[in-house]
Amino acid sequence: MAHYLDPKNDLTFKRIFGEHEDLCMSLLNSMLPLERDRRIVSLKYQSPELIPEIPVLKDSIVDVCCTDNEGRQFIVEMQIRWTNSFKRRVLLNASKAYVRQLDAGGDYRLIQPVYALNFVNDIFDPDPNIFYHDYKIVNIENVEKQIEGLELVFIELPKFRPVNRAEKKLYDLWLTFLTKIREGSESVPEELLRESVTRDAVKYLERHSYTKAELLAYDQYLDAVLISRTFVADAIAEGEEKGIMKGMEIGKAKGVEIGEEKGLVKGIEIGRAEGKAEGKRELVITGHQNGLSIEQLQTFFHLGREQIEEILHSKQ
């Protein structure tokens, strides 16, 4: 019996979509809102040095960067954990790819659009019914009027539910492929095996097709993601615990002014908030001591550069 790896892992995702043009082309054509007469008919991968890097414990990886026969560029990423700065970083990377097309003295008319397709294995939008987010440069009063150049698509994988529409067949299949196969799976959805492109992709997930060194890299990636998530969760929990204790003290003082019961509740509320903030401060300092850059700390804790620097300076 075959055992399958997770397609969202850095190693597997890059092997499937970064080494097989037909599979990448199928994914892009099915996921992006391209007009029927402008669908991708051929792809060429860009050299690795042209791929923007986002080095945050490999929590965010630009997995694939390619160009089609028209010169349009496509950047594909798998984002394991959502951060508030991710949209801005995607915009920055897509903008860099757009600008790089123009050599000194070049013709602006030759610049082709850049599309950024981002799969997010996390939930960032509170609406449970919307998981596909398409961003373009549009006229606010008339969204039909657009400036072509940059298009950013974000897909929240945990929210996906198949709709089984004929015209969306591959759309459903690729999202099923990314969401229904997990580490250690011993079977895959039957519908994936009935379609040639997804059947081929499934083959590249079979554990026995990887070397020991590749499997070690695969496991190290999983460990890095788990450690980063646990690191943050533990710090927040510790901060809340400290906050409650501090809140009890504040509550006793407040009780004299506004009544014992209300004072205690108010104190715990204030203390929990302060405890969370203190826990985050300690985590920033610990992360920096363990080699994380200011940019990486900004991404993890959703803080500005000045806030990070202030925290680090306060402990000197």
C-alpha positions as a printed Julia matrix, in Angstrom:
316×3 Matrix{Float64}:
   0.0    0.0     0.0
   1.32   3.44   -0.93
   1.93   6.07    1.7
   1.6    9.69    0.63
   3.31  12.89    1.65
   1.58  16.24    2.16
   1.41  18.27   -1.11
   1.65  21.51    0.87
   5.17  20.71    2.04
   7.95  22.77    0.45
   9.65  19.7    -1.05
   6.58  18.09   -2.59
   4.95  21.3    -3.8
   8.11  22.38   -5.61
   8.64  18.95   -7.13
   5.12  18.8    -8.53
   4.61  22.36   -9.73
   8.19  23.55  -10.05
   9.46  20.66  -12.18
   6.49  19.66  -14.33
   5.29  22.4   -16.67
   2.1   20.59  -17.65
   0.98  20.28  -14.04
   1.84  23.89  -13.22
   0.05  25.1   -16.35
  -3.06  23.11  -15.42
  -3.0   24.54  -11.9
  -2.64  28.13  -13.11
  -5.3   27.84  -15.82
  -7.78  26.37  -13.36
  -7.06  28.75  -10.45
  -6.58  32.11  -12.15
  -9.46  34.11  -13.69
  -7.92  34.15  -17.18
 -10.1   34.8   -20.2
 -10.69  31.68  -22.29
  -8.79  33.03  -25.29
  -5.84  34.01  -23.07
  -5.3   30.78  -21.22
  -1.69  29.62  -20.79
  -0.51  27.32  -23.58
   3.17  26.98  -22.64
   5.41  27.75  -19.67
   9.07  28.34  -19.0
  10.49  28.33  -15.48
  12.62  31.28  -14.44
  16.06  30.63  -13.0
  16.19  30.34   -9.18
  18.0   33.64   -8.67
  14.96  35.48  -10.05
  12.63  34.0    -7.45
  12.01  36.44   -4.55
  12.95  35.02   -1.17
  10.9   35.28    2.02
  13.18  33.6     4.61
  10.96  33.24    7.68
  11.71  29.74    8.95
  10.44  28.56    5.53
   6.91  29.45    6.66
   6.5   31.28    3.37
   8.11  30.05    0.2
   8.03  31.37   -3.33
   7.82  27.9    -4.8
   7.4   28.57   -8.5
   8.15  31.49  -10.79
   7.49  31.08  -14.52
   6.69  32.9   -17.76
   4.23  31.92  -20.49
   4.42  32.28  -24.27
   3.02  35.84  -24.07
   5.63  36.94  -21.54
   3.19  37.03  -18.62
   4.79  36.1   -15.31
   3.3   33.81  -12.67
   4.46  33.52   -9.07
   3.03  30.65   -7.04
   3.38  30.37   -3.26
   2.25  28.02   -0.54
   1.82  29.94    2.72
   1.6   27.65    5.72
   0.71  30.26    8.35
  -1.06  33.55    7.72
   0.48  36.83    8.85
  -0.98  40.3     8.43
   2.02  41.4     6.4
   1.75  38.59    3.85
  -0.44  40.55    1.39
   2.04  43.4     1.37
   4.96  41.06    0.82
   3.15  39.37   -2.06
   2.47  42.78   -3.59
   6.13  43.73   -3.17
   7.39  40.55   -4.82
   4.94  40.84   -7.71
   5.89  44.49   -8.16
   9.58  43.56   -8.3
   8.85  40.99  -10.99
   6.87  43.61  -12.91
   9.61  46.25  -12.71
  12.4   43.82  -13.65
  10.87  43.5   -17.12
  11.9   47.02  -18.07
  15.57  47.45  -18.99
  17.08  50.93  -19.06
  15.52  52.77  -21.98
  13.01  49.99  -22.59
   9.53  50.31  -24.05
   6.74  50.4   -21.44
   4.37  48.86  -23.98
   6.35  45.62  -23.8
   5.71  45.08  -20.08
   3.47  42.07  -19.46
   1.17  41.36  -16.48
   2.33  39.57  -13.35
   0.02  37.17  -11.51
   0.65  36.02   -7.94
  -1.25  32.86   -6.94
  -1.09  32.24   -3.2
  -2.41  29.17   -1.41
  -2.85  29.82    2.31
  -3.22  26.89    4.68
  -4.84  29.12    7.25
  -7.96  31.29    7.67
  -7.58  35.05    7.57
 -11.02  36.29    6.47
 -13.96  35.97    8.93
 -16.53  35.23    6.2
 -16.88  31.4     6.18
 -18.32  31.39    2.65
 -15.53  33.23    0.88
 -12.17  31.56    0.41
 -11.11  32.88   -3.02
  -9.82  36.47   -2.93
  -8.93  38.2    -6.19
  -7.22  41.62   -6.08
  -6.73  43.91   -9.09
  -6.06  47.59   -9.72
  -9.54  48.94  -10.35
 -11.42  52.22  -10.57
 -13.26  52.65   -7.26
 -16.4   54.08   -8.86
 -16.45  51.55  -11.71
 -14.61  48.31  -10.97
 -15.01  47.24  -14.59
 -12.35  49.8   -15.42
  -8.99  48.25  -14.61
  -5.29  48.93  -15.02
  -3.78  45.67  -16.19
  -0.45  44.79  -14.66
  -0.73  43.14  -11.28
  -3.24  40.57  -10.07
  -3.02  38.88   -6.68
  -5.07  35.81   -5.78
  -5.25  34.36   -2.24
  -6.99  31.04   -1.58
  -7.84  29.96    1.99
  -7.46  26.19    1.75
  -9.23  25.22    5.03
 -12.47  26.79    3.79
 -12.58  24.95    0.48
 -15.64  22.8    -0.24
 -16.1   21.15   -3.69
 -18.93  22.53   -5.78
 -18.84  19.81   -8.48
 -19.51  22.09  -11.44
 -18.47  20.82  -14.86
 -16.8   24.09  -15.83
 -14.86  24.07  -12.54
 -13.76  20.46  -12.66
  -9.99  21.0   -12.51
 -10.46  23.86  -10.06
 -12.15  21.46   -7.63
  -9.69  18.65   -8.32
  -6.56  20.71   -7.64
  -7.99  22.13   -4.42
  -9.07  18.63   -3.39
  -5.52  17.48   -4.11
  -4.08  20.2    -1.85
  -6.56  19.76    1.01
  -7.5   16.09    1.2
  -4.08  14.44    1.08
  -2.11  14.72    4.29
   1.09  13.35    5.72
   0.79   9.59    6.13
  -2.34   9.2     4.01
  -2.75   5.65    2.68
  -5.37   6.53    0.08
  -6.43   9.48   -2.05
  -9.85  10.64   -3.3
 -10.86   8.47   -6.24
 -11.73  11.45   -8.44
  -8.08  12.53   -8.43
  -7.08   9.25  -10.05
  -9.6    9.59  -12.86
  -8.03  12.79  -14.26
  -4.61  12.46  -15.91
  -2.95  15.59  -14.51
  -4.0   15.03  -10.9
  -3.23  11.32  -11.22
   0.33  12.24  -12.26
   0.59  14.68   -9.37
  -0.5   11.99   -6.91
   2.36   9.78   -8.08
   4.86  12.43   -6.99
   3.47  12.24   -3.46
   4.3    8.57   -2.93
   6.83   8.34   -0.12
   8.86   5.56   -1.76
   9.71   7.87   -4.71
  11.87  10.09   -2.48
  15.43   9.51   -1.32
  16.39   9.38    2.35
  17.96  12.82    2.07
  14.79  14.25    0.53
  12.62  12.7     3.23
  14.91  14.19    5.86
  14.42  17.64    4.3
  10.67  17.0     4.22
  10.6   16.13    7.92
  12.8   19.1     8.83
  10.33  21.4     7.12
   7.45  19.91    9.13
   9.47  20.31   12.32
  10.25  23.97   11.55
   6.58  24.78   11.01
   5.51  22.91   14.15
   8.19  24.54   16.27
   7.31  28.05   15.07
   3.6   27.51   15.76
   4.23  25.96   19.18
   6.7   28.71   20.04
   4.11  31.43   19.44
   1.21  29.54   21.07
   3.21  28.81   24.24
   4.29  32.43   24.57
   0.72  33.68   24.22
  -0.55  31.16   26.79
   2.19  32.14   29.21
   1.38  35.79   28.67
  -2.3   35.2    29.41
  -1.44  33.33   32.61
   0.76  36.18   33.81
  -1.96  38.58   32.76
  -4.61  36.91   34.9
  -2.34  37.01   37.96
  -1.61  40.65   37.35
  -5.3   41.26   36.77
  -6.13  39.83   40.19
  -3.84  42.4    41.77
  -5.26  45.25   39.72
  -8.77  44.0    40.43
  -8.3   44.24   44.18
  -7.25  47.86   43.84
 -10.09  48.63   41.44
 -12.58  46.94   43.75
 -12.35  49.8    46.21
 -13.33  52.28   43.48
 -16.02  50.46   41.46
 -17.09  47.54   43.57
 -15.24  44.3    44.31
 -16.8   42.09   41.62
 -16.6   44.66   38.79
 -13.12  45.61   39.88
 -11.89  42.03   39.71
 -13.34  41.5    36.24
 -11.89  44.79   35.0
  -8.55  43.98   36.57
  -8.34  40.55   34.94
  -9.24  42.09   31.58
  -6.5   44.72   31.89
  -4.02  42.23   33.27
  -4.62  39.67   30.52
  -3.99  42.33   27.87
  -0.82  43.44   29.6
   0.25  39.83   30.08
  -0.19  39.08   26.38
   1.86  42.14   25.52
   4.59  41.12   27.96
   4.59  37.57   26.61
   5.04  38.9    23.08
   7.88  41.15   24.27
   9.7   38.21   25.83
   9.17  36.16   22.69
  10.61  38.93   20.49
  13.7   39.08   22.67
  14.12  35.3    22.74
  13.66  35.07   18.99
  16.29  37.75   18.39
  18.71  36.0    20.73
  18.21  32.84   18.67
  19.15  34.53   15.42
  15.88  35.88   13.98
  16.32  39.17   12.1
  14.2   42.25   12.78
  12.36  41.63    9.5
  11.53  38.07   10.55
  10.37  39.26   13.97
   8.11  41.82   12.28
   6.51  39.05   10.23
   5.96  36.69   13.17
   4.56  39.19   15.67
   2.79  41.72   13.41
   4.81  44.62   14.81
   6.48  47.56   13.1
  10.25  47.9    12.89
  10.28  50.72   15.47
   8.29  48.58   17.93
  10.71  45.67   17.53
  13.73  47.94   17.98
  12.17  49.55   21.05
  11.59  46.15   22.68
  15.14  45.01   21.95
  16.6   48.29   23.18
  14.63  48.13   26.44
  16.39  44.88   27.4
  19.93  46.12   26.78
